[in-house]
């Protein structure tokens, strides 16, 4: 091992001998806090590239199976601050004077691909005759759908940016939409409380509308593909009427109505471990068991109620959102070649993600009380107390999103700011300032390096999260407020939808 360390640190990336300007004792540890290798005396001018090589060597020395994986890219952190230039620069930025104390360096595997920053509008897509309220890419990133105030759902070809289908049938504003994890079905819900299903390949309606809600629907959530034998036929809807309904979209049956909230249910998330999370104006998050077959005993049972917020809950996010959303597809939008079925591919992805997240599915809630709470809802201690209360916003929190790797949380607020937080601890990381109007939504690049935000000020802003609070790009072009936003799971483009009735596509 000593020889491996010497070979890594003896030269820099160009082959030149490293100039040693002081040293420090470090201990590497993975994202779970488990130590990797012994304590090592490193030069303070060690670069991220050298640290990455050293981590690979240490992991191979302690676990022979690492050899078969080849070189894995890693990012390194000291006190949650990424090492971007050298160890010395990172320590100095935190006011740490190198002494005899051991410095813990945590590391996180990076995506093996890199998403290019979107910097220009390549297409403006008219068609909607009222505000565009929702846009979403398919799980493979190759198709786009939108819903608007004109009561239509529209499907678009992302290659040509031309319309494919205009789907009519809703009688009121289309407020929310959702792709099934395998991309074979698309659900839309409206202000009249009605849900419709569509076939994205033909644009035709599938079955009869799902009716039962008494007021408008606030969110939709499909059951993850790896659950219920991969059938992908169950859908949850939350409503202003204070209930959540779970449907079998194949039969059109309402399987259960969850009615224990005492006010409007603003959002719902279907987790990967067979539970549904719901957030309400009654200031609570409720967790429901939705495991087993339709109608099975215990299906829809209230598991626990999470209490703490002082005002209505507007938004929820899971650290597993991205991996559940993309189902069986990889970052290129392709199915894994070695998977026996889409269900098995989706399950393998989910299990692999959990392995790097201490086996836990974390939840964040955002509220009108200006705060976010980080929860370990299914943890060993019962999850009823939050892991962290995240404060700093000066107005209501509109939207929150975990980065695809689960490391970060981004929050958008009426206070015109975006804030980033540590996705494991809830620790505040940065405030992203630049918008001059309320920030409505945020969306992460699939490689978790970039963030885009949409605002009342009619612009999008692109942020490089690791490099500070200044926007990397400002993306003007819309003529009015930007309500809708999504980054394609394959990283190819960003879509935005506006009160100006247009959808814009942004690319590198």
C-alpha positions as CSV (number, residue, x, y, z in Angstrom):
1,X,0.0,0.0,0.0
2,X,2.8,2.4,0.8
3,X,4.3,1.9,-2.6
4,X,0.9,2.6,-4.2
5,X,0.6,5.9,-2.2
6,X,4.1,6.9,-3.3
7,X,3.4,6.2,-6.9
8,X,0.2,8.3,-6.8
9,X,1.7,11.3,-5.0
10,X,5.1,11.2,-6.5
11,X,3.9,12.8,-9.7
12,X,1.1,15.1,-10.8
13,X,-1.2,14.7,-13.8
14,X,1.4,15.9,-16.2
15,X,4.1,13.6,-15.0
16,X,6.1,16.3,-13.3
17,X,7.4,15.7,-9.8
18,X,5.2,17.2,-7.1
19,X,6.7,20.0,-5.1
20,X,6.0,19.2,-1.4
21,X,5.1,22.4,0.4
22,X,4.1,21.0,3.8
23,X,2.1,18.0,4.7
24,X,-0.9,16.9,6.7
25,X,-2.3,13.6,8.2
26,X,-5.6,12.6,6.6
27,X,-8.1,9.8,7.0
28,X,-10.3,8.9,4.1
29,X,-13.8,7.8,4.7
30,X,-16.7,6.9,2.4
31,X,-20.1,8.6,2.3
32,X,-21.3,6.4,5.2
33,X,-18.4,7.4,7.4
34,X,-16.6,4.1,7.1
35,X,-12.8,4.6,7.1
36,X,-10.9,3.6,4.0
37,X,-7.3,2.5,4.6
38,X,-4.9,3.9,7.3
39,X,-4.1,7.5,8.2
40,X,-1.7,8.9,5.6
41,X,0.7,11.8,5.5
42,X,-0.2,13.8,2.4
43,X,1.3,16.9,0.8
44,X,-1.0,19.9,1.2
45,X,-0.7,20.7,-2.5
46,X,-2.4,17.3,-3.4
47,X,-4.9,17.8,-6.2
48,X,-8.4,16.3,-6.6
49,X,-7.0,14.0,-9.4
50,X,-4.3,12.7,-7.1
51,X,-6.8,12.1,-4.3
52,X,-9.0,10.2,-6.7
53,X,-6.2,7.9,-7.8
54,X,-5.2,7.4,-4.2
55,X,-8.7,6.4,-3.1
56,X,-8.9,3.9,-5.9
57,X,-5.6,2.4,-4.8
58,X,-6.7,2.2,-1.2
59,X,-10.0,0.6,-2.0
60,X,-8.3,-2.0,-4.2
61,X,-5.8,-2.8,-1.4
62,X,-8.6,-3.3,1.1
63,X,-11.1,-5.0,-1.2
64,X,-9.9,-7.2,-4.1
65,X,-13.3,-7.0,-5.8
66,X,-12.6,-3.3,-6.5
67,X,-10.0,-4.3,-9.1
68,X,-12.7,-5.5,-11.5
69,X,-14.5,-2.1,-11.5
70,X,-11.6,-0.2,-13.0
71,X,-11.0,3.4,-12.1
72,X,-13.9,5.1,-10.4
73,X,-14.3,8.9,-10.4
74,X,-14.6,10.5,-6.9
75,X,-15.2,13.9,-5.5
76,X,-13.5,14.7,-2.1
77,X,-14.8,16.9,0.7
78,X,-13.5,18.4,3.9
79,X,-16.3,19.4,6.2
80,X,-18.7,19.1,3.3
81,X,-16.7,21.6,1.2
82,X,-15.5,20.0,-2.1
83,X,-11.8,20.0,-2.8
84,X,-11.6,21.8,-6.1
85,X,-7.9,22.9,-6.4
86,X,-5.8,21.5,-3.6
87,X,-6.0,20.4,0.0
88,X,-4.3,23.7,1.1
89,X,-6.8,25.9,-0.7
90,X,-9.8,24.0,0.8
91,X,-8.4,24.3,4.3
92,X,-7.6,28.0,3.9
93,X,-11.1,28.7,2.6
94,X,-12.4,27.3,5.9
95,X,-9.9,29.1,8.1
96,X,-8.3,25.8,9.1
97,X,-4.6,26.0,10.0
98,X,-2.8,22.7,9.3
99,X,-1.6,21.3,12.6
100,X,-1.2,17.9,14.1
101,X,-5.0,17.1,14.0
102,X,-6.1,14.4,11.6
103,X,-8.2,15.8,8.7
104,X,-11.1,13.6,7.7
105,X,-11.6,13.6,3.9
106,X,-14.9,12.1,2.8
107,X,-15.4,11.0,-0.8
108,X,-18.4,10.3,-3.0
109,X,-18.5,8.5,-6.3
110,X,-19.3,10.8,-9.2
111,X,-21.5,10.0,-12.2
112,X,-19.4,8.3,-14.8
113,X,-20.8,10.7,-17.3
114,X,-20.8,14.5,-17.4
115,X,-23.7,16.7,-18.5
116,X,-22.9,19.7,-20.5
117,X,-24.3,23.0,-19.3
118,X,-27.3,24.3,-21.1
119,X,-26.5,27.8,-22.4
120,X,-29.0,28.6,-25.3
121,X,-32.6,28.2,-26.3
122,X,-32.7,26.0,-29.4
123,X,-36.4,25.8,-29.9
124,X,-39.6,27.7,-28.9
125,X,-42.6,25.5,-29.1
126,X,-46.0,27.2,-29.4
127,X,-49.3,25.4,-29.3
128,X,-50.8,25.9,-25.9
129,X,-53.4,28.7,-25.9
130,X,-53.1,29.3,-22.1
131,X,-50.3,29.1,-19.6
132,X,-48.1,26.0,-19.6
133,X,-48.4,24.6,-16.1
134,X,-46.4,21.4,-16.2
135,X,-43.7,19.9,-18.4
136,X,-42.0,16.5,-17.9
137,X,-39.6,14.3,-19.9
138,X,-40.2,10.6,-20.2
139,X,-38.1,8.2,-18.1
140,X,-35.7,7.7,-21.0
141,X,-35.5,11.4,-21.7
142,X,-36.6,11.0,-25.4
143,X,-40.1,12.3,-25.2
144,X,-41.7,15.4,-23.6
145,X,-45.2,16.0,-22.4
146,X,-46.9,19.2,-21.2
147,X,-50.2,20.2,-19.6
148,X,-51.8,23.6,-19.6
149,X,-54.5,26.0,-18.7
150,X,-56.1,25.3,-22.1
151,X,-57.2,21.8,-20.8
152,X,-54.9,19.9,-23.2
153,X,-52.1,17.5,-22.8
154,X,-49.5,17.7,-25.5
155,X,-46.7,15.3,-26.5
156,X,-43.6,16.6,-28.3
157,X,-40.8,15.0,-30.2
158,X,-37.6,16.0,-28.4
159,X,-35.5,15.3,-31.5
160,X,-37.3,17.8,-33.8
161,X,-39.1,19.8,-31.1
162,X,-42.3,19.3,-33.1
163,X,-45.7,18.4,-31.7
164,X,-46.7,14.7,-31.9
165,X,-50.1,14.6,-30.3
166,X,-52.7,17.0,-28.8
167,X,-54.8,15.2,-26.3
168,X,-58.2,16.6,-25.5
169,X,-60.7,15.5,-22.9
170,X,-60.1,17.4,-19.7
171,X,-62.7,20.0,-18.9
172,X,-60.5,22.2,-16.7
173,X,-56.9,23.3,-16.3
174,X,-54.4,20.5,-16.4
175,X,-52.5,21.0,-13.1
176,X,-50.2,18.0,-12.8
177,X,-48.9,15.1,-15.0
178,X,-46.7,12.0,-14.5
179,X,-45.1,9.4,-16.6
180,X,-45.2,5.8,-15.5
181,X,-41.6,4.5,-14.7
182,X,-41.5,2.4,-17.8
183,X,-42.8,5.2,-20.0
184,X,-45.7,3.2,-21.3
185,X,-48.4,5.3,-19.7
186,X,-49.0,9.0,-19.0
187,X,-51.4,10.4,-16.4
188,X,-52.8,13.9,-16.2
189,X,-55.0,15.5,-13.6
190,X,-57.1,18.7,-13.6
191,X,-58.7,21.3,-11.6
192,X,-62.1,19.5,-11.7
193,X,-60.7,16.5,-9.9
194,X,-60.5,14.2,-12.8
195,X,-57.5,12.0,-13.9
196,X,-57.0,10.8,-17.5
197,X,-54.6,8.2,-18.8
198,X,-52.9,8.4,-22.2
199,X,-50.8,6.1,-24.4
200,X,-47.7,8.2,-25.3
201,X,-47.1,6.1,-28.4
202,X,-50.4,7.0,-30.0
203,X,-51.8,10.0,-28.0
204,X,-55.0,8.1,-27.4
205,X,-56.9,8.0,-24.2
206,X,-56.6,4.7,-22.2
207,X,-59.7,3.6,-20.4
208,X,-62.2,5.9,-18.7
209,X,-61.4,8.9,-16.6
210,X,-60.7,8.2,-13.0
211,X,-63.3,10.1,-11.0
212,X,-63.9,10.5,-7.3
213,X,-62.0,13.6,-6.0
214,X,-64.4,16.4,-5.1
215,X,-61.8,19.2,-5.7
216,X,-58.8,19.8,-7.8
217,X,-55.9,17.4,-7.8
218,X,-52.5,18.6,-6.5
219,X,-50.1,15.8,-7.4
220,X,-49.7,12.3,-8.9
221,X,-47.3,9.5,-8.0
222,X,-46.9,6.2,-9.8
223,X,-45.9,3.1,-7.9
224,X,-42.2,2.3,-8.5
225,X,-41.6,-0.3,-11.2
226,X,-39.8,-2.8,-9.0
227,X,-42.8,-3.1,-6.7
228,X,-46.0,-5.2,-7.2
229,X,-44.3,-7.6,-9.6
230,X,-43.4,-4.8,-12.0
231,X,-47.0,-4.3,-13.2
232,X,-46.7,-0.5,-13.0
233,X,-50.5,-0.1,-12.9
234,X,-51.1,1.7,-9.5
235,X,-51.3,5.4,-9.3
236,X,-51.8,7.7,-6.3
237,X,-53.4,11.2,-6.4
238,X,-53.7,13.9,-3.8
239,X,-56.3,16.5,-3.7
240,X,-57.6,19.8,-2.3
241,X,-60.5,17.7,-0.9
242,X,-58.2,16.4,1.8
243,X,-58.0,12.8,0.5
244,X,-55.5,10.7,-1.3
245,X,-56.8,8.0,-3.7
246,X,-54.9,5.0,-4.9
247,X,-56.0,3.6,-8.3
248,X,-55.5,0.6,-10.5
249,X,-55.2,2.2,-13.9
250,X,-55.8,-1.1,-15.7
251,X,-59.2,-1.7,-14.1
252,X,-60.1,1.9,-13.3
253,X,-60.9,0.9,-9.7
254,X,-60.1,3.1,-6.7
255,X,-58.3,0.7,-4.4
256,X,-58.4,2.8,-1.3
257,X,-59.1,6.4,-0.2
258,X,-56.8,7.8,2.5
259,X,-58.8,10.3,4.4
260,X,-57.0,11.0,7.7
261,X,-55.6,14.4,6.7
262,X,-57.7,17.3,8.0
263,X,-57.0,19.8,5.2
264,X,-55.9,19.9,1.6
265,X,-53.2,17.4,0.6
266,X,-50.6,19.3,-1.4
267,X,-48.3,16.5,-2.5
268,X,-47.6,12.8,-2.5
269,X,-44.5,10.6,-3.2
270,X,-44.5,6.9,-3.7
271,X,-41.3,5.5,-2.1
272,X,-39.3,2.5,-3.1
273,X,-40.1,0.5,0.0
274,X,-43.8,0.2,-0.5
275,X,-45.0,3.3,1.4
276,X,-46.7,6.5,0.3
277,X,-45.7,9.9,1.7
278,X,-48.3,12.7,1.8
279,X,-47.9,16.4,2.8
280,X,-50.8,18.6,3.8
281,X,-52.1,22.0,4.8
282,X,-52.8,20.4,8.1
283,X,-49.0,20.8,8.7
284,X,-48.3,17.0,8.9
285,X,-46.6,14.4,6.7
286,X,-48.3,11.0,6.8
287,X,-46.9,7.7,5.8
288,X,-49.1,4.9,4.4
289,X,-48.4,1.2,3.8
290,X,-49.2,0.3,0.2
291,X,-47.5,-3.1,0.0
292,X,-49.1,-6.3,-1.3
293,X,-51.9,-7.0,-3.7
294,X,-54.9,-4.8,-4.4
295,X,-57.3,-5.0,-1.5
296,X,-55.0,-7.0,0.7
297,X,-55.4,-6.5,4.4
298,X,-53.3,-3.5,5.6
299,X,-53.2,-1.9,2.2
300,X,-53.6,1.8,2.8
301,X,-52.9,1.6,6.6
302,X,-51.6,4.8,8.2
303,X,-48.1,3.9,9.5
304,X,-47.1,7.2,11.2
305,X,-47.6,10.9,11.2
306,X,-44.6,13.3,11.1
307,X,-45.2,16.5,13.0
308,X,-43.1,19.7,13.3
309,X,-43.9,22.3,10.7
310,X,-45.7,25.4,11.9
311,X,-47.6,26.0,8.6
312,X,-48.9,24.2,5.6
313,X,-46.6,21.8,3.8
314,X,-46.1,22.6,0.1
315,X,-43.7,20.1,-1.2
316,X,-41.9,16.8,-0.6
317,X,-38.8,15.2,-2.1
318,X,-37.1,11.8,-1.7
319,X,-33.5,11.1,-2.1
320,X,-34.6,8.2,-4.4
321,X,-36.8,10.3,-6.7
322,X,-34.5,10.3,-9.6
323,X,-33.7,6.5,-9.5
324,X,-37.4,5.7,-9.1
325,X,-38.4,8.2,-11.9
326,X,-36.0,6.7,-14.4
327,X,-37.1,3.1,-13.6
328,X,-35.1,0.6,-15.8
329,X,-33.3,3.2,-17.9
330,X,-29.6,4.2,-17.6
331,X,-28.3,7.8,-18.1
332,X,-28.4,7.3,-21.9
333,X,-32.0,6.3,-21.9
334,X,-31.2,2.7,-22.6
335,X,-32.2,-0.5,-20.9
336,X,-29.6,-2.5,-19.1
337,X,-28.4,-5.3,-21.5
338,X,-27.9,-7.8,-18.7
339,X,-31.3,-7.3,-17.1
340,X,-33.8,-10.1,-17.5
341,X,-36.7,-7.6,-17.4
342,X,-37.4,-3.9,-16.9
343,X,-38.6,-4.7,-13.3
344,X,-35.3,-6.4,-12.5
345,X,-33.3,-3.5,-14.0
346,X,-35.3,-1.0,-12.0
347,X,-34.8,-3.0,-8.8
348,X,-31.1,-3.4,-9.3
349,X,-30.7,0.4,-9.7
350,X,-32.7,1.1,-6.6
351,X,-30.8,-1.4,-4.5
352,X,-27.5,0.0,-5.7
353,X,-28.5,3.5,-4.8
354,X,-29.5,2.4,-1.3
355,X,-26.1,0.8,-0.8
356,X,-24.5,4.2,-1.2
357,X,-27.1,5.9,1.0
358,X,-26.7,3.8,4.2
359,X,-29.7,1.7,3.0
360,X,-32.1,4.6,3.8
361,X,-34.7,6.5,1.9
362,X,-34.6,10.1,3.2
363,X,-37.5,12.6,2.9
364,X,-37.4,16.4,2.9
365,X,-40.5,18.5,3.4
366,X,-40.9,22.2,2.6
367,X,-43.4,24.6,4.1
368,X,-45.0,28.0,4.3
369,X,-43.3,28.4,7.7
370,X,-40.1,29.1,5.6
371,X,-38.4,25.9,6.7
372,X,-37.4,22.5,5.4
373,X,-37.3,19.3,7.6
374,X,-35.1,16.4,6.8
375,X,-36.5,13.0,7.9
376,X,-35.4,9.4,8.1
377,X,-39.0,8.2,8.0
378,X,-38.4,4.5,8.1
379,X,-35.3,4.6,10.3
380,X,-34.6,2.4,13.3
381,X,-35.6,5.2,15.7
382,X,-39.0,5.5,14.3
383,X,-38.4,8.5,12.2
384,X,-40.9,10.7,14.0
385,X,-38.3,13.3,14.9
386,X,-36.6,15.1,12.0
387,X,-32.9,14.7,11.4
388,X,-32.6,18.4,10.8
389,X,-34.6,21.6,10.7
390,X,-33.3,23.6,7.8
391,X,-33.8,27.4,8.3
392,X,-32.8,30.4,6.3
393,X,-35.5,31.2,3.7
394,X,-37.4,34.4,4.4
395,X,-40.6,33.4,2.7
396,X,-42.5,30.2,1.8
397,X,-40.7,27.2,0.3
398,X,-42.3,26.4,-3.1
399,X,-40.3,23.4,-4.3
400,X,-37.5,21.1,-3.2
401,X,-35.5,18.5,-5.0
402,X,-32.8,16.0,-4.1
403,X,-29.9,15.8,-6.5
404,X,-29.9,12.4,-8.4
405,X,-27.0,11.1,-6.3
406,X,-28.9,12.1,-3.1
407,X,-26.0,14.2,-1.8
408,X,-27.7,17.6,-2.1
409,X,-31.1,19.2,-1.6
410,X,-32.1,22.4,-3.5
411,X,-35.0,24.6,-2.3
412,X,-36.8,27.3,-4.2
413,X,-38.7,30.1,-2.4
414,X,-40.8,33.1,-2.8
415,X,-37.9,35.0,-1.2
416,X,-36.3,35.0,-4.7
417,X,-33.5,32.7,-3.6
418,X,-32.4,29.1,-4.1
419,X,-30.6,27.4,-1.2
420,X,-28.6,24.2,-1.2
421,X,-28.2,21.8,1.7
422,X,-26.4,18.6,2.5
423,X,-28.8,15.7,1.7
424,X,-27.5,13.5,4.5
425,X,-27.3,16.0,7.4
426,X,-29.5,18.9,6.4
427,X,-26.5,21.2,6.8
428,X,-26.8,24.6,5.0
429,X,-24.4,24.8,2.1
430,X,-25.1,27.9,0.0
431,X,-27.5,30.6,-1.1
432,X,-27.9,31.1,-4.9
433,X,-28.8,34.7,-5.5
434,X,-29.7,36.4,-8.8
435,X,-33.5,36.1,-9.4
436,X,-35.5,39.2,-9.0
437,X,-38.8,37.4,-8.6
438,X,-40.1,34.4,-6.7
439,X,-38.4,31.1,-7.6
440,X,-41.0,28.5,-8.5
441,X,-39.0,25.3,-9.4
442,X,-35.6,23.8,-9.5
443,X,-34.3,20.8,-11.6
444,X,-30.9,19.0,-11.3
445,X,-28.8,17.7,-14.1
446,X,-28.6,13.9,-14.1
447,X,-24.9,14.0,-13.0
448,X,-25.8,16.1,-9.9
449,X,-23.3,18.9,-10.9
450,X,-25.6,21.5,-12.2
451,X,-28.9,23.1,-11.2
452,X,-31.4,25.1,-13.1
453,X,-34.1,27.3,-11.6
454,X,-37.3,28.9,-12.9
455,X,-38.8,32.2,-11.7
456,X,-41.5,34.7,-11.8
457,X,-39.0,37.1,-13.3
458,X,-39.4,35.2,-16.6
459,X,-35.8,33.8,-16.6
460,X,-34.1,30.5,-15.9
461,X,-30.7,30.5,-14.2
462,X,-28.1,27.8,-14.4
463,X,-25.9,27.1,-11.3
464,X,-22.7,25.2,-10.8
465,X,-23.4,24.0,-7.3
466,X,-19.8,23.2,-6.3
467,X,-18.5,26.6,-7.4
468,X,-20.5,29.1,-5.4
469,X,-23.5,31.4,-5.4
470,X,-23.1,33.2,-8.7
471,X,-25.2,31.9,-11.6
472,X,-23.2,30.3,-14.3
473,X,-25.7,31.4,-16.9
474,X,-28.9,33.5,-17.1
475,X,-31.3,32.1,-19.7
476,X,-33.8,34.8,-20.8
477,X,-36.3,34.4,-23.5
478,X,-39.7,33.8,-22.0
479,X,-42.1,36.8,-22.0
480,X,-43.8,36.0,-18.7
481,X,-43.5,33.9,-15.5
482,X,-41.9,30.5,-15.9
483,X,-44.1,27.9,-14.1
484,X,-42.8,24.6,-15.4
485,X,-39.3,23.1,-15.6
486,X,-37.6,19.7,-16.1
487,X,-34.1,18.4,-17.0
488,X,-34.2,15.4,-19.3
489,X,-33.0,12.2,-17.5
490,X,-30.6,11.6,-20.3
491,X,-29.1,15.1,-19.8
492,X,-29.6,16.2,-23.3
493,X,-31.9,19.2,-22.7
494,X,-34.0,21.3,-20.3
495,X,-37.6,22.2,-21.0
496,X,-39.4,25.2,-19.5
497,X,-43.1,26.2,-19.7
498,X,-44.4,29.7,-19.2
499,X,-47.4,31.9,-18.6
500,X,-46.5,33.2,-22.1
501,X,-48.0,29.9,-23.5
502,X,-44.8,28.6,-24.9
503,X,-42.4,25.8,-24.1
504,X,-38.7,26.4,-24.7
505,X,-35.9,23.8,-25.1
506,X,-32.5,24.7,-23.8
507,X,-29.3,22.8,-24.8
508,X,-25.5,23.0,-24.5
